[in-house]
């Protein structure tokens, strides 16, 4: 009697029969994925709602949904439609979870035993109360307590708050009794993307072909079939960042040849939006790639760089190493005049070149940040094998104090560059010079590239060597 009175006192909204919608009701799906493990999902479904108060179980949403961002809209009959409450049920149905929910409740234990004739088996049913499920099951029968189930356990029903799949349960009011188009939009983690680029250097290393691919990873716990896919490139400010999971990325050189359609690109606020020209399916726990962009015969420049250190100029060091690495860089202009000129989302650019037999060989990779059009793209591919450097300090003087400067140093250096190649190369020697500096003399002209940087360019003959000497005074 008491339970009947309590049930009658509950609002009709809470005891209304639940309406369930699944992917079978889906009419449209759009997914917008951002760089930092965040996505916006817009899921439109046709759902038959009764007039008045109802409970809608919106199944097969992302397991990493941010429930506070969920918004349900009625697209066909918004009049008298409102949402009163929503709950995200993420406690998913498993045998252990089902058993945990029945602690303190009665279950049926069914055992199979041989029948009296010995010709078959019969089932014995015995009621028991689940006392605990910590590190094992404790069952209380009418005459005993057992610490393991002597048979299979039969449950009368699945508890309401235990779902087979992630479900958003929404208490709402509908103005009409009919099938209506509802759109649920929400933010979720577990969906991420990044750009991967593949380039093929020409035999003379003066041009390259570039293909951009989007690597998508779905670890959100839900599938997104036939979705309209959009990607936002840019760094959004978020109140709380979540760590991005590492994504596997693979790129085959032969893809450079493919003439796949590019994703449409447009500006969006201070970011760039890329839209796939066809629906695609993001399966659960899947990494996939789709074509982003392509360009061919992009002019490229090769640069050999020897990088110095600013501590060289404040003391006596003598021989600074038998050999120093000379870095190899390639760079190109992201301009229309260079057959490119499109916003490049951040990612990794992998560079290939074909050998004498025509087989593509990997020659290096580098990461790039978001790069707008008309900007320079510069990649370090590695260190040169045939171009080497040897640096030594040939003179050093500490000149004490001079005026406002507390310390004045004068140093002289000799850098020998060797080239084992059959063609000449030009090496840029980039010297970071601290304080108030002045080059007193040098064997090669230099460019004051920045307040604390001098750049020398030295041409090294084929299978030969060249020596750069210079003297510099620095004041601190």
C-alpha positions as CSV (number, residue, x, y, z in Angstrom):
1,X,0.0,0.0,0.0
2,X,2.8,2.4,0.9
3,X,4.7,1.7,-2.3
4,X,1.5,2.4,-4.3
5,X,1.0,5.8,-2.6
6,X,4.6,6.7,-3.3
7,X,4.3,5.8,-6.9
8,X,1.1,7.9,-7.2
9,X,2.9,10.9,-5.7
10,X,5.7,10.9,-8.3
11,X,5.3,13.3,-11.2
12,X,3.9,11.7,-14.3
13,X,7.0,12.8,-16.1
14,X,9.2,10.4,-14.1
15,X,7.0,7.3,-14.6
16,X,6.2,7.9,-18.2
17,X,7.0,5.1,-20.5
18,X,10.5,5.5,-22.1
19,X,10.8,6.2,-25.8
20,X,14.0,4.7,-27.3
21,X,15.8,6.1,-30.4
22,X,18.8,4.4,-32.0
23,X,20.9,4.8,-35.1
24,X,18.1,3.2,-37.0
25,X,16.2,6.4,-36.6
26,X,19.1,8.6,-37.8
27,X,18.3,10.9,-40.7
28,X,21.4,13.1,-40.8
29,X,24.7,13.2,-39.0
30,X,27.4,15.9,-39.0
31,X,30.7,15.8,-37.1
32,X,33.1,18.7,-36.8
33,X,36.5,17.7,-35.3
34,X,39.0,20.1,-33.8
35,X,42.8,19.7,-33.4
36,X,42.8,19.1,-29.6
37,X,40.8,15.9,-29.1
38,X,37.4,17.7,-29.3
39,X,34.5,17.2,-31.7
40,X,31.0,18.7,-32.2
41,X,28.4,16.1,-33.1
42,X,25.0,17.0,-34.6
43,X,22.8,13.9,-34.7
44,X,19.3,14.3,-36.4
45,X,16.7,11.5,-35.9
46,X,13.1,10.9,-36.6
47,X,11.4,10.0,-33.4
48,X,7.7,9.3,-32.6
49,X,6.9,11.2,-29.4
50,X,3.6,11.1,-27.5
51,X,1.9,14.4,-26.7
52,X,2.7,15.8,-23.3
53,X,5.4,14.6,-20.9
54,X,7.8,11.8,-22.0
55,X,11.2,10.3,-21.4
56,X,13.4,9.9,-24.4
57,X,16.4,7.5,-24.3
58,X,18.8,8.8,-27.0
59,X,21.0,5.8,-27.5
60,X,24.4,5.3,-29.2
61,X,25.8,8.7,-28.3
62,X,29.5,9.1,-27.7
63,X,30.8,7.4,-24.5
64,X,32.9,10.6,-24.0
65,X,30.1,13.0,-24.4
66,X,30.2,16.2,-22.3
67,X,26.6,16.1,-21.1
68,X,26.7,19.7,-20.0
69,X,27.0,20.7,-23.7
70,X,24.1,18.6,-24.9
71,X,21.3,20.5,-26.7
72,X,18.1,18.9,-28.0
73,X,16.1,20.8,-30.6
74,X,12.8,20.0,-32.3
75,X,13.1,20.8,-36.0
76,X,9.5,20.0,-37.1
77,X,7.3,21.1,-34.2
78,X,9.1,23.4,-31.7
79,X,5.9,24.8,-30.3
80,X,5.2,23.5,-26.8
81,X,8.4,21.5,-26.9
82,X,10.7,21.8,-23.9
83,X,13.3,19.8,-22.0
84,X,13.1,19.5,-18.3
85,X,15.9,17.2,-17.4
86,X,18.6,15.1,-19.0
87,X,20.8,12.4,-17.5
88,X,23.8,10.6,-19.1
89,X,23.8,6.9,-18.3
90,X,27.3,5.7,-18.9
91,X,27.2,2.7,-16.5
92,X,27.2,0.0,-19.2
93,X,25.8,-3.5,-18.9
94,X,28.3,-6.2,-18.2
95,X,27.8,-9.5,-16.2
96,X,29.8,-8.0,-13.3
97,X,28.0,-4.6,-13.3
98,X,24.6,-6.5,-13.4
99,X,25.7,-8.5,-10.4
100,X,26.9,-5.4,-8.6
101,X,23.5,-3.7,-9.1
102,X,21.8,-6.7,-7.4
103,X,23.6,-6.4,-4.1
104,X,20.9,-6.7,-1.4
105,X,18.4,-8.0,-4.0
106,X,17.1,-11.5,-4.7
107,X,18.2,-13.6,-7.7
108,X,17.6,-17.1,-8.9
109,X,20.4,-19.7,-8.9
110,X,19.9,-22.5,-11.4
111,X,21.9,-25.7,-11.2
112,X,21.8,-28.7,-13.6
113,X,21.9,-32.1,-12.0
114,X,21.4,-35.7,-13.4
115,X,17.8,-36.9,-13.2
116,X,16.9,-40.0,-11.1
117,X,16.9,-42.3,-14.1
118,X,20.4,-41.2,-15.1
119,X,19.2,-40.5,-18.7
120,X,19.4,-36.7,-18.7
121,X,19.7,-33.6,-16.5
122,X,17.2,-31.6,-14.6
123,X,17.3,-28.0,-13.3
124,X,17.1,-27.1,-9.7
125,X,16.1,-23.5,-8.9
126,X,16.9,-21.8,-5.6
127,X,16.4,-18.3,-4.5
128,X,19.3,-16.4,-3.0
129,X,20.2,-12.8,-1.9
130,X,23.3,-11.2,-3.2
131,X,25.3,-10.0,-0.1
132,X,28.5,-8.8,-1.8
133,X,30.5,-8.8,-5.0
134,X,33.8,-7.6,-3.7
135,X,36.6,-9.9,-5.0
136,X,34.0,-12.6,-5.5
137,X,30.3,-13.3,-5.0
138,X,28.7,-13.9,-1.6
139,X,25.2,-15.4,-1.8
140,X,22.7,-16.0,1.1
141,X,20.4,-19.0,0.6
142,X,17.6,-20.0,3.0
143,X,19.8,-22.3,5.0
144,X,23.4,-21.3,4.2
145,X,25.8,-18.7,2.8
146,X,28.0,-19.5,-0.2
147,X,31.0,-17.6,-1.5
148,X,30.6,-18.6,-5.1
149,X,27.6,-19.3,-7.3
150,X,26.8,-23.0,-7.4
151,X,25.1,-22.5,-10.8
152,X,24.2,-19.8,-13.2
153,X,22.5,-16.7,-11.9
154,X,19.2,-15.6,-13.3
155,X,18.1,-11.9,-12.9
156,X,14.5,-10.8,-13.1
157,X,15.3,-7.7,-15.1
158,X,18.0,-5.1,-16.0
159,X,18.0,-2.1,-13.7
160,X,16.9,1.1,-15.3
161,X,20.2,2.9,-14.7
162,X,22.2,0.1,-16.4
163,X,22.4,0.5,-20.1
164,X,23.7,-1.7,-22.9
165,X,25.2,1.4,-24.6
166,X,25.9,5.0,-23.7
167,X,22.5,6.7,-23.5
168,X,21.3,10.3,-22.9
169,X,18.0,10.1,-21.1
170,X,15.9,13.3,-21.6
171,X,12.7,14.3,-19.8
172,X,10.7,16.5,-22.2
173,X,7.3,17.8,-23.2
174,X,6.0,17.3,-26.8
175,X,3.3,19.5,-28.2
176,X,2.0,16.8,-30.6
177,X,1.7,13.0,-30.9
178,X,3.6,12.3,-34.1
179,X,7.0,11.5,-35.6
180,X,9.2,14.5,-35.2
181,X,12.7,15.4,-36.4
182,X,15.0,16.0,-33.3
183,X,18.6,17.2,-33.4
184,X,20.9,16.4,-30.6
185,X,24.2,18.4,-30.6
186,X,27.0,17.9,-28.1
187,X,30.7,18.2,-27.6
188,X,32.7,15.0,-27.1
189,X,36.3,13.9,-26.6
190,X,37.8,10.8,-28.2
191,X,37.7,12.2,-31.8
192,X,40.9,13.8,-33.1
193,X,42.6,14.5,-36.4
194,X,45.9,15.7,-37.7
195,X,47.4,16.5,-41.1
196,X,50.0,14.2,-42.6
197,X,51.9,15.3,-45.8
198,X,53.8,13.3,-48.3
199,X,56.2,14.9,-50.7
200,X,58.3,13.5,-53.6
201,X,61.4,15.4,-54.5
202,X,62.2,15.6,-58.2
203,X,65.5,14.0,-59.4
204,X,67.2,17.4,-59.6
205,X,65.8,18.3,-56.2
206,X,64.4,21.6,-57.5
207,X,60.7,20.8,-57.3
208,X,58.4,18.5,-55.3
209,X,54.9,17.0,-55.4
210,X,52.9,17.3,-52.2
211,X,49.9,15.4,-51.0
212,X,48.1,16.2,-47.8
213,X,46.1,13.6,-45.9
214,X,43.9,13.9,-42.8
215,X,44.5,11.2,-40.2
216,X,41.3,10.6,-38.2
217,X,41.1,8.6,-35.0
218,X,37.8,7.6,-33.3
219,X,38.2,6.5,-29.7
220,X,35.0,8.0,-28.5
221,X,33.1,4.7,-28.0
222,X,30.5,5.4,-30.7
223,X,30.3,5.0,-34.4
224,X,29.4,7.8,-36.8
225,X,27.9,6.3,-40.0
226,X,27.6,8.3,-43.2
227,X,28.6,11.5,-41.5
228,X,29.2,14.9,-43.0
229,X,32.7,15.5,-41.9
230,X,34.3,18.9,-41.2
231,X,37.7,19.7,-39.7
232,X,38.7,22.9,-38.0
233,X,42.4,23.9,-38.2
234,X,43.5,26.4,-35.5
235,X,44.3,26.7,-31.8
236,X,41.0,27.2,-29.9
237,X,41.1,28.5,-26.4
238,X,39.4,26.1,-24.0
239,X,38.8,26.4,-20.3
240,X,40.3,23.0,-19.5
241,X,42.5,21.1,-21.9
242,X,42.5,17.3,-22.1
243,X,45.5,15.3,-23.1
244,X,45.5,14.2,-26.7
245,X,46.0,10.6,-27.3
246,X,48.7,9.5,-29.7
247,X,47.5,8.7,-33.1
248,X,49.0,6.2,-35.5
249,X,49.8,7.7,-38.8
250,X,50.9,6.0,-42.0
251,X,51.5,7.4,-45.5
252,X,52.5,5.6,-48.6
253,X,54.6,7.3,-51.2
254,X,52.4,6.0,-54.1
255,X,49.6,8.2,-52.8
256,X,51.3,11.3,-54.2
257,X,50.3,10.1,-57.6
258,X,46.6,9.8,-56.8
259,X,44.3,12.6,-58.1
260,X,41.9,12.4,-55.1
261,X,39.5,15.4,-54.7
262,X,40.6,18.0,-52.2
263,X,38.6,19.0,-49.2
264,X,36.9,22.3,-49.6
265,X,38.5,25.0,-47.4
266,X,37.0,28.3,-46.0
267,X,37.8,30.8,-43.3
268,X,35.9,30.4,-40.0
269,X,36.4,33.2,-37.4
270,X,40.2,33.1,-36.9
271,X,40.5,29.4,-38.0
272,X,40.1,27.4,-41.2
273,X,37.4,24.9,-41.9
274,X,37.8,21.9,-44.2
275,X,34.8,20.0,-45.5
276,X,34.9,16.5,-47.0
277,X,32.9,16.4,-50.3
278,X,31.2,13.1,-49.4
279,X,29.8,11.4,-46.4
280,X,32.2,9.1,-44.5
281,X,31.9,6.5,-41.7
282,X,34.0,6.8,-38.5
283,X,33.9,3.3,-37.0
284,X,34.6,2.6,-33.3
285,X,38.4,2.4,-32.5
286,X,39.4,3.2,-36.1
287,X,42.1,5.3,-37.7
288,X,41.4,6.3,-41.3
289,X,42.8,8.8,-43.8
290,X,41.1,11.0,-46.3
291,X,42.7,13.2,-48.9
292,X,43.1,16.9,-47.9
293,X,45.0,18.6,-50.7
294,X,47.6,18.1,-53.5
295,X,50.0,20.2,-55.4
296,X,52.7,19.3,-58.0
297,X,55.9,20.8,-59.3
298,X,56.3,23.2,-56.3
299,X,59.7,25.0,-56.5
300,X,61.9,23.9,-53.6
301,X,65.3,25.1,-52.3
302,X,67.9,23.1,-50.5
303,X,70.0,24.6,-47.8
304,X,73.0,23.3,-45.9
305,X,73.3,24.9,-42.4
306,X,76.0,25.0,-39.8
307,X,74.6,26.3,-36.6
308,X,77.0,27.9,-34.0
309,X,76.5,28.6,-30.3
310,X,76.6,31.9,-28.5
311,X,78.9,30.7,-25.7
312,X,81.7,30.5,-28.2
313,X,82.3,34.2,-27.7
314,X,82.8,34.5,-24.0
315,X,85.8,32.4,-23.3
316,X,88.8,30.4,-24.6
317,X,87.7,27.1,-26.1
318,X,90.4,26.2,-28.7
319,X,89.3,23.2,-30.8
320,X,85.5,23.0,-30.7
321,X,85.2,19.4,-32.1
322,X,86.7,17.2,-34.7
323,X,83.6,17.3,-36.8
324,X,80.4,19.3,-36.6
325,X,77.1,18.3,-38.2
326,X,75.9,20.3,-41.2
327,X,72.1,20.2,-41.3
328,X,70.1,19.7,-44.5
329,X,67.0,21.7,-45.0
330,X,64.5,22.1,-47.8
331,X,62.1,25.0,-48.0
332,X,59.3,26.2,-50.3
333,X,56.9,29.1,-50.5
334,X,53.3,28.5,-49.8
335,X,52.2,30.8,-52.6
336,X,50.0,30.5,-55.6
337,X,52.9,31.6,-57.8
338,X,54.6,28.4,-56.4
339,X,51.6,26.3,-57.4
340,X,50.5,26.0,-53.8
341,X,49.0,28.9,-51.8
342,X,46.5,27.2,-49.4
343,X,46.3,27.1,-45.6
344,X,48.3,24.1,-44.4
345,X,47.1,22.6,-41.0
346,X,49.8,21.6,-38.6
347,X,51.2,18.1,-39.1
348,X,54.2,16.1,-40.2
349,X,55.7,16.4,-43.7
350,X,57.5,13.3,-44.9
351,X,59.9,13.6,-47.8
352,X,60.7,10.9,-50.3
353,X,63.0,10.7,-53.3
354,X,63.3,8.0,-55.9
355,X,66.6,6.0,-56.3
356,X,68.3,5.1,-59.6
357,X,65.8,2.2,-59.9
358,X,62.8,4.4,-59.5
359,X,62.0,3.2,-56.0
360,X,60.8,5.8,-53.5
361,X,63.1,6.1,-50.5
362,X,62.4,8.0,-47.3
363,X,64.8,10.9,-46.8
364,X,63.5,12.7,-43.8
365,X,60.5,14.4,-42.1
366,X,59.7,17.4,-40.0
367,X,56.7,18.9,-38.3
368,X,55.1,22.2,-39.3
369,X,52.7,24.4,-37.4
370,X,49.6,25.9,-38.9
371,X,50.9,27.7,-42.0
372,X,48.8,30.3,-43.8
373,X,49.2,31.1,-47.5
374,X,52.1,33.2,-48.6
375,X,54.3,31.9,-45.7
376,X,57.6,30.0,-46.0
377,X,57.7,26.2,-45.1
378,X,61.1,25.1,-44.0
379,X,61.9,21.5,-43.1
380,X,65.0,19.9,-41.5
381,X,65.5,16.5,-43.1
382,X,68.7,15.4,-41.3
383,X,72.4,16.0,-41.3
384,X,74.6,15.8,-44.4
385,X,76.8,12.8,-44.9
386,X,79.2,14.3,-47.5
387,X,79.4,17.8,-46.2
388,X,81.3,18.2,-42.9
389,X,82.7,21.0,-40.8
390,X,85.5,21.5,-38.3
391,X,85.6,24.6,-36.1
392,X,88.4,25.9,-33.9
393,X,89.1,29.1,-32.0
394,X,92.4,30.5,-33.2
395,X,92.6,33.5,-30.8
396,X,91.0,34.8,-27.7
397,X,91.4,38.0,-25.6
398,X,89.6,39.3,-22.6
399,X,89.7,43.1,-22.8
400,X,88.2,43.8,-19.4
401,X,85.8,46.7,-18.9
402,X,85.0,49.4,-21.4
403,X,82.7,52.2,-20.5
404,X,79.3,50.9,-19.6
405,X,80.2,47.4,-20.6
406,X,81.4,45.2,-17.7
407,X,83.1,42.6,-20.0
408,X,84.6,42.8,-23.5
409,X,85.9,39.7,-25.4
410,X,87.6,39.3,-28.7
411,X,87.8,36.0,-30.5
412,X,89.0,34.7,-33.8
413,X,87.6,31.5,-35.5
414,X,88.4,29.2,-38.3
415,X,85.8,26.9,-39.8
416,X,86.9,24.3,-42.4
417,X,84.1,23.0,-44.6
418,X,84.7,19.9,-46.7
419,X,82.5,18.6,-49.6
420,X,82.8,15.0,-50.9
421,X,80.1,15.5,-53.4
422,X,80.7,15.7,-57.2
423,X,79.0,19.1,-57.3
424,X,79.7,22.3,-55.4
425,X,77.5,23.2,-52.4
426,X,76.8,26.4,-50.5
427,X,76.8,26.2,-46.7
428,X,75.1,28.8,-44.5
429,X,77.1,29.4,-41.3
430,X,74.7,30.9,-38.8
431,X,76.4,32.4,-35.8
432,X,74.4,33.6,-32.8
433,X,76.4,36.5,-31.3
434,X,75.6,37.8,-27.8
435,X,75.6,41.3,-26.5
436,X,76.9,44.3,-28.5
437,X,78.9,42.6,-31.2
438,X,81.1,43.6,-34.2
439,X,82.8,41.6,-36.8
440,X,86.3,43.1,-37.1
441,X,87.4,41.0,-40.1
442,X,86.2,38.0,-42.1
443,X,87.2,36.1,-45.2
444,X,83.6,36.0,-46.5
445,X,80.9,38.7,-46.4
446,X,78.2,38.3,-43.8
447,X,74.7,39.5,-43.3
448,X,73.4,40.8,-40.0
449,X,70.3,38.7,-40.1
450,X,69.0,39.8,-36.7
451,X,70.2,41.7,-33.7
452,X,72.1,38.8,-32.4
453,X,72.7,36.7,-35.5
454,X,75.3,36.9,-38.4
455,X,75.0,34.6,-41.5
456,X,78.0,33.7,-43.7
457,X,77.5,31.9,-47.0
458,X,80.4,29.8,-48.1
459,X,80.6,28.0,-51.4
460,X,82.5,24.7,-51.2
461,X,83.9,23.3,-54.4
462,X,83.1,19.7,-55.6
463,X,85.3,17.2,-53.8
464,X,87.1,20.1,-52.2
465,X,87.1,22.4,-49.1
466,X,86.8,26.0,-48.2
467,X,87.8,27.8,-45.0
468,X,85.9,30.6,-43.3
469,X,87.8,32.9,-40.9
470,X,86.5,35.8,-38.9
471,X,87.3,37.9,-35.8
472,X,84.5,39.3,-33.6
473,X,84.4,41.6,-30.6
474,X,81.5,41.3,-28.1
475,X,80.6,43.6,-25.3
476,X,78.4,42.6,-22.3
